[in-house]
Amino acid sequence: MFYIRQELSILPIVAHQLFKTNPQQGRNKVFVSYSHLDKDFLTDVQRHFKPFLSQIDFWDDTKIQPGQKWKDEIRKAISETKVAILLVSTDFLGSDFISSDELPPLLKAAEQNGAVILIVILKPCLFEEFSELNQYQAINPPSKPLLKMDYMEKEDTLVNLVRQTKRILNEN
């Protein structure tokens, strides 16, 4: 009887895990969306992920090689995205390319395929005005963008970003 109870307690977990991972099959990438005007912030994020690059498939557009079709590379990366990190600023929110080519498929992947949206507010902006984005809990509050933080707060926030990303990736 002990073994039967033990097996029954395991089965729902296994079934739940199988259900949860099927829609995400093929999704294992961390995709960073940012405005090129915020490149310095991307460099900081890359620095924090660097020790984990052997464990994490981290992608941003600096991975695009000369001669590659850059839009195709971005679409391919988005189609494999498990965690989308959005580095939000006024320039991000005002980018035509981000709003038309990156955000719609990322938000669709979150709704339909279990991708997770992680938002980092970089600079003061009207993030609250964008209902398709502000429904997601940001890593830091809009009232406390990275630009307003001292060095240690900024580092803590980026460490938390990596920690949350690793947690999400390890849930599979």
N, C-alpha and C positions, 0 to 999 in steps of 0.2 A: 504494500500500500504506500509506503514511503516513496518508492521509486515512481509510482504512478503520479502521486502528487507533485513530485519534483519535475517530472516530464510535463505535466499539465501547466505548471507555472512557467516553464520555459517556452512552450509552444506559442502563446500569444505574443511574447517578445519577438520570437523569430519571425512570426507572420507579420508583425508590425514592421520589423526591420526590412523584410523583403518588400513589403508594400511601399515603404518609404524610399528604398533605394532604386526601385525600378524606374520611376519617372526621371531619375537623375542619371541614369546609366549614360556614361560617356561625359559626364560633367565633373571635372576635377580641377579646373583652372581657376586661378585668381586673376580677375581682369580689373585693371585700374583705368578709370575714365577721369580725365582731367583736361583743363584748358592749358594749352601750351604757354600761356602767360603765367601759369602757376608751376612752371617746371622745377623751381627750387623746392617746392613742397613735395613733388614727385621724388626728387633726389633723396629727401629725408625718409620718405616711405620705403624706397628701395633699400636704403641703408639698414632700416630696421628688419626688413625681410631677408637680407643677404645671408645671415647665418642659417637660414632654413631653406635655402634654394635647392638643396638636395632632396628635401621632403615635400616641397610645395612647387607646383607648376605656376609660377608667378609671371604674368604677362602685362606689359604695357606697350605702347606703340614704338618704344625705342628698340624693340625686338625685330621690327620690320627691317629687312635687309635691302640694300640697293638692288633694283631690278625686280623686286616682288611687287605684285599688285596690292597696294596698301589697303584699299577698301576690302578686297577679298580676304586679306590677312586679319583685318579687324572683325569681319563677319564670322570667319572661322573661329577666332578666339572667343567671341561672344557665344557661339553655339556650344562651346565646351565649358562655359563659365559656371562654376558652382558658387563662387563668392565674387560679387561685383563691388569694388571699392570706388565710391564716387567722391572725388575731391572737389567739394562745392565752394564756389565763390561767385561773385557777380559775373566774371568772365565765363565760368562754367555754365551758369544759367542762361547767359546771352549767346552761347555758341550755337550757331545753326546746325553744324555737323553733329554735335552731341545731342541736341534735341530731336534731330530727324533720323540719325543713323545709329546712335549708340543707345540712348535711353529707351526707345520703344522696344527693341528686342530684349534688352536687359530686364525691363519691367515685366514683359511677357514671360520671360524665363522664370522670374520670381513667382508670378501668378500660376503658371502652368507646369513648371518643371522643378520646382523646389529650390531654385537658385536663391541666394540670400543677398540682400542689398545692405551694405555697410557704408554709412555716410560720415564723412569727416568734413566739418565746416572749417574752411581755411581762413576766410576773411569775412568781415561784416557784409551781409547780403540779405536779400528778402526771401530767404529759403522758405519761410512760413507761407508765402504766397503761392507756392507750387504744390498743390494738393497731391499730385502724383508722386511727389518725393517726400513731402512732410508726413505722410502716413507711416513712414519708416522711422524708427527711433535712431537718431544719430549717435555716433560715438561721443560727441561733445555737444553741449547745448548751443543753439544759434547765438545766444548772448555771450558765449565764451569761445569765439573762433581761435584757431591756432595762433593767428597773428597777434592776438591780445594776450596770449599766455607767456609767462616767463619760460626760460629754457627747460627747467625741470618739469613743469606742468605739460609742456609740449612733448617732452620725451615720454612722460607717463602716458599721455594720450596715445602716442604712436605704439608704445609697448602694448597697451590695451587693444589697439587695432590688430596687432599681430596675434595676441592671445585669443581674441574673439575669432579671428580667421582660422587659426589652428583648431580651435574647439569645433567650429562648424565643419571643417574638413574631416576631423576625426570622428564625427557623429556617424559617418558611414561605417 
